[in-house]
Amino acid sequence: MVEIGYFSLIFALMFTAYSGLSSIFGVKGQRGELVASSENAAIAVWGFLTLASVALIYALVSRDFQVEYVAKYTNSALPLVYTLTAFYAGQEGSLLLWAWLLSLFSSIVIWQNREKNRDLLPYVTPVLMAITFFFLLLLVFVTNPFKTLLTTPPDGQGLNPLLQNPGMIFHPTTLFLGYVGFAVPYAFAMAALITGQLGEVWIKTTRRWTLISWFFLTLGNLLGAQWAYVELGWGGYWAWDPVENASFLPWLVATAYLHSVMIQEKRGMLKVWNVLLITFTFLLTIFGTFITRSGIISSVHTFGQSSLGWIFLVFLGITILVSFNFLMNRLPQLRSRNELDSLLSRESSFLYNNLLLVGIAFATLWGTIFPIISEAVRGVKITVGPPFFNKVNTPIGLALLGLTGLCPLIAWRKASAENLRRNFFLPFLVAIVGGIVLYVSGIRQLYPFLSFTISLFVITTISLDFYRGGKARKEITGGGFPSAFWALMTRNKRHYGGYIVHLGIVLVFVGITGGAFKMEKQITVDRGDSFKVKNYTIRYDSLSRYPTANKEVVAATLSVFNAGKRIALLTPEKNHHRGHDQPATEVAIHSTLKEDLYVILAGYEGEIATFKVLVNPLVVWIWIGGGVMGLGTIVALFPDRRRRSRIASKKLHREGK
């Protein structure tokens, strides 16, 4: 299987080169059969990469330790589920997963657009194949996942204990789906620039691709935060780590694109800006891969020092030059026919939204690469920590949160005084009253106070729009409010799906704001002793030691009481994995809508144990908010009922029925 896997990569590389070149020559020579052959070759690339992936999975599952990758990331005691996730635990496997996903997406794009986008597809295919070719070059010549050892070791090194967590199943895969997915709208943008078809066709064609990619990137970031929260044992979920930032950056720019593209669809404006945004989104996914694989910036997520860093940097530079060359050639044709009618309009508010998102992205990018710049200029690597990111991004984030409530309710072109009064009087009143209640209840720190107050404002604007829309629909249909509300949702899924996403963002902000009120305590106790943290009484019951298939477990048992009633039994652990010197921490969490009781077994000696206990308010709302954002994205993905009717009518008309 090893030979099959490696030769599959070689054939995939050759077919990728053929697909890209034959598409270009087919278009120039107006040879339709050559273009069709190019598309078939691109689909064949997916077949070869599927075969290579199956070969690597077989080597992992069969514990073929002669394969260096298998020996490095698995051992005979590793559970099957983590043996499978080892497929993308290392550099070689993760690059293979990237290439396989890109080939799959390319095949789907070809299948979807063979009939309806014949003008763009012959240019989309070479762009996607060029990206695939780069990753296959790495897999074949630089970082071969099927490289074998001269002698077969009796056992493998095993998977990093930090990666032996259920989050490993979902976090990398969702993040990869988001990263790779943005190659599709980027390819269509480049095809539009090459062909001069600079209208809304490429945007409408890739709308679902962009939404789906954004959905998975959102999910990947949140699952990464959740993994850090439960696995790293430091009590937090986001540390502004360089690799965390690298996945956050394309999310920010893609979010800006999703908002600004609506202005182009509605008013024909911001064409240059939208091409720039989707280009930078794709470039930032490559930058994130560069950060992860170069090892030039210290991070718990990186693969260590690697020779791939400069190769990714060269690819990034070439992509920038080519993309901006296409853009500059079409710049005169991208000029907008319309201008902003007013600084107080929905177009303007979306533009402000874009500027704030790009501002956060720039600040985050600057803080991330500053250690590289400082080392190059002064010879000293100066690390930028969380205080910088929090200080810069918190006020911008709060302004962005406020715009989340303002943007959707301001009128297009120019907002009238009546429009502002009708839409914002009640939300402002609720926010003022809520702010007074917050102040009286003791929440007086500036940023938490503003965050909770603005969140009240945004929730009210969203609720008010849902209510008014449902009420108007009820008056038209004459039915009950639930049926009217459902009809409203199905007729304008994009609009109301966006509102649901905004509601999820508000809930995430609420959860993040709770971090301003967290409590922390470290205490050493003997078995049977109790101690208090906030309103909790915690009794240390026992310390047990026992082996499992691939680790030795030391687990403490704690009874948690509140108001004299036992509410939870927690078992924080220290796990000593075979083949790894550093013990892994397994935290214990009692979670409610109000707060998390977060317990870490910090150390032990005999029956005496040291515990680090944190009370983290409102953390669960981050995960709930993420779920709401996902739900809103799914709603927005489906076509409206009116649009489905129009599509069906057009189809019947074409068929002569």
N, C-alpha and C positions, 0 to 999 in steps of 0.2 A: 504493500500500500504506500510505502514511503516513496518509491520510484514513481508510482502512478500520480501521487500528489505533486511531486516536483515537475514531472513532465506536463501535467495539467497546467501548472503555472506558466511553463514555457509556451505551450500552445495558446494559452489565454493572452500572453504578451504579443505573440505574432498576430493573432486574430484582432486584437485591439488596434495594432498599428495598421493592419489591412483595412479595418472598418473606417478609421478616421481618414486615411488617405483616399480610399476608393470613394467615399462620400464627397470629398473635395473635388476629385477629378471627374466624378460623375456629374456634379452640378456644372462645373466649368465646361465639360464637353457635352452637356445636355443628354447624358446617357442614363435613362431611367433605370435600366437593368443594373447598372453599376451602383446606383444609389440604393436600390433594393437589396443588392448583394451586401452592401455596407451594413444595412440594418440587420440582415440575417446574421452577419458576422458578429455584430454587437450582442445579439441574443446568444450566439454560440459562446461568447466570452463568459456569460453568466453560467452556462452549462459546465465549462471547464473549471471555473472557480468554485462551483458547487461540488464538483468531484474532488477538487483539492481540499475543500473544507471537510468533506466527509472523510477523506484520507487522514487528515490531522485528528479529527474526532476519534476515528478508529484507533489511531496510535495512542491517544490519551486513555481511552477506555480499556484497551488491551494492555496497558502499562508497558509499552514498548520503550524501555529506558535507553535503548541504543539511540533513539532520537533525542538530541540534546534538549530540545524544547520540552519534551515529556519529562525528562530527568530533572529539569530545572524547576518545573512548576507543579509536579505531582509526586506522590509516593504511593506505596502499596496500601497504606492505611487511610488515604484520603477518601472521604465519602463520594459516592458517584456524582451527586449534584455539583460538588465543587470540582470534581474531575472534569465535568463538562464545562463549567465556567472558566476553567484554566485555559480553555480555547482562546479567550481574549484577555487572560491575566498578564501575559507578557507582550513584549514589543512585536514580535513576529506574528503572533496570533491576532493581535488587535489590528495590525495592518492588513492581514488577510481578511478579517471581518469587514474592515472599511472597503476594501476592493470588492468583496462579494456583494455588499449592500449597494455599492455604486453600480455594479453591473446589473443587479436586480432592478434598481430604479431606472437604469437606462433602458432595459428591456420593456418595462412597464410604459415608459414615455413613448417608445417606438410603437408599441401596441395601441396606445391611446391616440396617437397623432398621425398615424399612417394615412388616414383619410382626410381629416379636417385641417391639418396644418402642414400641407405638403411644401409650402414655401419656406417655412422655418425649420422643419425637421432635419433636412440635409445639412444644416449648419449647427443645429443643436447636437447632433450625433458626434461630430468631430470634437466638440468642446468636451463632452462627457467622456469620450474615448481618450482624449489627451490627459485628463485627470486620472482616469483608470490606468493609463500607460505609465504614468509616473509612479503610482503605487506598485504596479507589477514590476517595474524596473528594480525597485527596492527589494521586493520579495525574491526575485530571481537572482540578483547579483550582490545584494548588500546584506540582507537579513533574512536568510532562507529558513522558513519554519521546519523544513524537513532535513536540516543538517544533522548528520549522524556522528556519534562519538567513535573513536578508535576501539575503545573497549566498553563493554556494556556494564554499568554499575549494578550492584545487587539491588539497589533501591534508589529512588529519587530524593531530591532535596525537600519536596513538599511545597504546598502553596503557602504564601505569606499568611500568618494567622489573622491579620487584619482583613484579609479578603475572604476569610471563611465565615461569611455572614450572608443572610438572605438578600441583603442589599446588593451583593455582588451579582446576583442573578439579574436584577432589574436596572440598577443605576448605569453601568457601562453601556448596556444595550440601548436604553432609551436615549442616552447622550449621543451614541453613535448614530442612531436613526435621525436625530435632530441635526447633527453635524453634516452627515452625508446628504440628507434631504435638501439642504440649501444649495447643493450643486445644481439641482434641476432649474430653479428660477434663475440662477446665475447664468446657466447655459442658454436659456431662452433670452435673457437680456442681451448677452453677447450676440446671439443670432439676430435679434432685432437690430442691433447696431450694425452688424455686417450687411444685412439685407436692406436697411433703411426703412423697415416696417416698424415705425416708432410710435404707433398708436397704442391702443389698449389691448390689442390681441394677445401679446405675450404676457401681460399682467393677468388677464382673465383666464388664460390657459393655465397659468401656474398658481392661481389663487389657492386652490386646495393643497397643492404641494407646499406652499409657503405656510399655510395654517397647520398642516400636519407636522411639518418640520418644527415649527414654533411650539406646537403642543408637546412633541417629544423632547425638545430642548428644555422646555419649562419643567416637564416631568423629571428629566434627568438631573437638572439642578436641584430640585426639591428632594429627590431621592438621595442625591449625594449629601445634601444637608442632613437628611434623616439618618443616613449611614454614619456620618461623622458624629451625630448626636448619640447614637446607641453603641457605637463601636470604639471610638477613639478614647472615650473615658475622660474627657476634660470638661464636660458640662455644657458645651456649646454646640452650635450647628453650623456656624460660618465664621471662619477666621481670616478672611481675605487672603487666603493662600494663593500663590500665583496660578496654580492649576484651577482652583475654584474661580478665580478671576477670568481665566482663559475661557471657561465655559459660559460665564456671565456676560462677557463682552458681546459675542454674537447675538445673544438673547436681547440685549439692550438695543442694538442696531436693527435687528429684525423686528422688534416691537415698534420702533420708529417707522420702519418701512410699512408695516401693516396699517399704520394710521395715515401716513402721508399718501399712500397709494389711493386712498379713498378720494383725496382732493384731485388727483389726476383723472380718476374715473368720473367724478362729478363735474369738474370745471376745466379739465385739460391742462392743469398746472403742475409744476414741480417735476417735470419729466427728467431733467438732469439729476435732480436730487434723488429721485427714486432709483435711477440706474446706479448712482453712487452708493446708496444705502444697501441695495442687494449685492453689489460688488463687494463692499466692505464686510457685509455679513459673511459672505463666502471666504474672503481673505482672512477674517478673524477665526473661522473654523480651522483653516490651515495654520494660522498663528498658534492656536490652542494646541494643535498637534505638535508643532515645533517646540513649544514650551515643555510639553509632556515628555518628549523624546530626546531633547537636547541635553537635559540635566544641567543647563547653565544657571538655572535658578533653583535654589533649594526648596523642595516641597515633599510632603509625604506621599504625593501621588505620582511623582515622576518615576521613570524607569532607570534613573541613574545616568551617569556619564555615557554618552553614545556618540558614534560618528555620524548619526543621521541628522544632527542638528543643523549643520551647515548645508546639507543637501536640501532640507526643507526650506532653509533660508533662500537658497538659490531659486527653488521652485516658486517661492513666494514673490521674489523679486521679478522673475520672468512673468508671472501672472499679473502683477501690478503693471508692468510695462505694456503688455499686450492689451490688457483691459482698458487702460487709459488712452492708448493709441486709438482703439476703436471708438472710444467716447469722444476724443478730441476731433476725430474725422467727421463725426455726426453732430457736433455741437450746434452749428447754425440751425439744423433741422429740429433740434430739441427745444428751441426757444418757445416759451409759452405764449399762447394767443391771448390769455387773460391775465389780469392782475388782481391783487387783493383789493376789494372794494372798501374794506374797513378793518381797522385794527381790532375791532370788537365783532368778530364773526366766527363761525365754526372753522372756516379755513385758517384764520389767524390762530385760533386756539390749538388746532392740530399742529401748526407750525411751531408754536411755543412748546407744545408737547415734544416735538421732534428735537428742538434745541436742548431741552432739559435732558432727554434720554441720551443724546449724543454728548452732552456735557458730562453726565455720569460716566459714560463709556470712555471719554477722553481722560478724565481724572483717574479712573481705574486702570486704564492702559498705562498712563504715565507712572503711577505708583508701582505697577507691576514690572515695567522695564527699567525703572530708575536704578536698581542695583547693577544692571548690565552697563548702563550709561556711566554711572559713577566709577565703575571698575575700569572702563575704557579710558575715561578722562583723567582720573586721579590715581588709578591703580588700587583703589580701596572699594570693596563691595559694600555699599551702604544699603541696608535692608529697610524697606518702608513697611511699618507695621499697621495694625488695625486702627490706632488713633488717627492716622492721616486719612484713611478711607472714611472712617466714621465722621470726622470733622468736616470733610469736604462734601460727602455724598448725602449726609442727613438733611441739611436744609434744601438741597436740590430735590431729594426724594419727597420731602413734604410738599414742596411746590408742585411736583408732579402728581402727588396724591390729590391735591386740590383741583388740578386740571382734569383729573379723572371724573370729577363731578360736574365740572363746568362745560367741557367740550361737547358732550352729546346733546345738551339742551340749548346751546346757543344757536340762533338761526344762521342759515347759510347767507353769504354775501354781506349782510349788515344786520346786526341785532338792534331791534327797536327797544325803547324804554318799556313798552308794554310786554314785549317778549321776556325781558329780564325780570320785570316785576312778577309776571305770572309764574315763571319757572323757578325763581330763586328766593322769593320772599319767605315761603315756608321753610325751605332747607336752611336758610340763614338764621331764621328764628329758632329752629330746633338746635342748630349748632351753638347759638348764643346761650340758650337755656341750658343745654348740655354742658357747655363750658363752665357756667356758673356752678352747676351741680358738681362737676369734677373739682373745681377749685375749693368749694366748701368741704368736699370729702377728703381733701388733703393732697390731691395730685397737682403739684405746683411747679415741678421741674418743667422748664420751658418746652423742650422738644416732646416729651411724653404728653404734656397738656395739649400742645398743638396737634399732635398726631391723633389723639383720641377725638378732639373737637372736629378736626377736618374729616375724620372717618365718619362721624355722625352726619356731617353735612353731605358727604358723598352717598351714604346709605339712604338718606332721605331723598336726594335727587333721583336715585335709581328707583326707589319704591314709589315715588310720586309719578314717575313716567310710566311704570308698569300699571299703576292704578288708573291713570287717565286713559291709557291705551285700552285697557280692559273695559273701562266704563263706556268709552266711545263705541267699542265693538259691540257691547251689550245693547246699546241703543239702536245700532244698525240691525243686528240679528234678532233681537227680542228674546234671546235665551237667557239662561242663568249666567252669573259672573264667571264661574269656573270654565264653562264651555266657551264663553266669549274670550276669556284669557287664553285658552288653548288655541282658538282660532287665530288670535292675534299673534301668538308665537309662531304658528306654522306658516303664516303669511309673510313674516319678516324675520326669519331665523337669524340672519346676519346681524341685524340691528339688536335684537334682544339677546342673542348669544354673546355679543360684545358686552352688553350690560351685565350678564352673568359673570363674564370674565372680570369685569371691573369690580364686581362685588367680591369675587375671590381675592383680588389684589388688596382690597380694603381689609379683608380678614387676615391676610398675610401681614399687612402693616400693623394690625392690632396685636398679632402674635409677636412680632419683632419688638414692638414698643414695650411689651411686658418684660423684656429683658432688663429694662431700667430699674426694676424693682426686685430683682432676684436676691436671694439670701444664700450665704454659704457658711458652712461650719465644718471643721475637722476635729475629730475627737478620738482618743484611744480608750477602749473599754475592755473589761474582762467579761467572760461569758456570764449571762444572767443580769448584767447591768442595763440600766435604761438611761436615756438622755433625751432632752427636748430640743426640737428645732421648730421655731415658729409655733404653730398650734398642734404640732405632731409630737407624740411620745413614741420613741423607738426603743424596743427591747432587743438586745443581742442575745439570741437563743443558743446558737451552736455554730461550730466550724467543722466542716466535714471535708475529707480528702478521698477521692476515688478516681480510678483510671477509666478512660474510654478507649476507643479503637486507636485514636491518634493523638491523645493528650492526657495530661494529668490535671485534674480539676481540684481547686480549693474553693469551696463555696461556704459563705456565711449565710445563716438564716436569721432574718430580722422580722419581728412582729411590729406592725405600725398601728398605733392607736390615735384616735381623735375623739375628744370628749368622752373618754373612757371606753369607747367601742373600737374593737379591732376592725380595721378597714382594709388591711393588706398584709400579705406575707411576701417579703422580698428576699431574693437570694443573689446578691452580687458575687462575682467570681473572679479568680485569677486562674488563667489557663496556661499550662506549660506544654506547648506543642513540641512533639518529638522533632529533633533536628533544628530547633530554634532556641537560642539562649534567652531571648527577651520574652517574659510572660505577657500574655494578652489579657486585657481587662474586659470583663463583661459586666456592664452596669445593670442595675435593677431600677425600674421606673414604675412609680404609681402615678398614673395620669388621670386628670379630670379636666373638665372644661375650664376650671379656674386656674389650675396650676399643676406642675409636675413635681413630685418628690423624687429626686434623682440621687441614688446612693452608689458610691464607688468603694470597693474594698481596696484601700490604699496600701495596706501592709498587714502583716501578722507575724506573731512569734509565740509559738505554743498555742494557748487558747486566747491570748490577748490579741485584739485586732484593732486596726486603725481605719476609721471610715471618714470619707469626705462626703458630706451631704449638702445638696443644693435644693433650694425651692425655686423653681423656674416658672414664674407666672405666665399664663396664656399661651404657652408654647404649642399646645394642641391646635390652636387656631391657625398656625402656619400650615399644618398638614391638611386641615379642613379647607382652608383657603385654596390650597393647591388642588384639592379635589373639585372645588367649585369652579376654578379656572379651567380645569380639564373638561368639566361638564359643559361650560359655556362654549369652549372651542368645538366640542362635538356637535352642539346645537348649531353653531355657525357654519359648520362644514356642509350640512345638508341643504339642498336647494329649497327655496320657498315654494309653497304650494302653487302660487301664481306662476312662478317660473316653470315649474313642471308642466303646468297646463299649456303654457306657450310652446314649450319644447315638443310636447305631444302633438299639438296642433300643426306645428311646422313639419313634423315627421309624417303625419297623415297627408298633408298637402304635397310633400315630395313624392309620396307613394301613390298620389292621385286618387285618394279615397275621400 
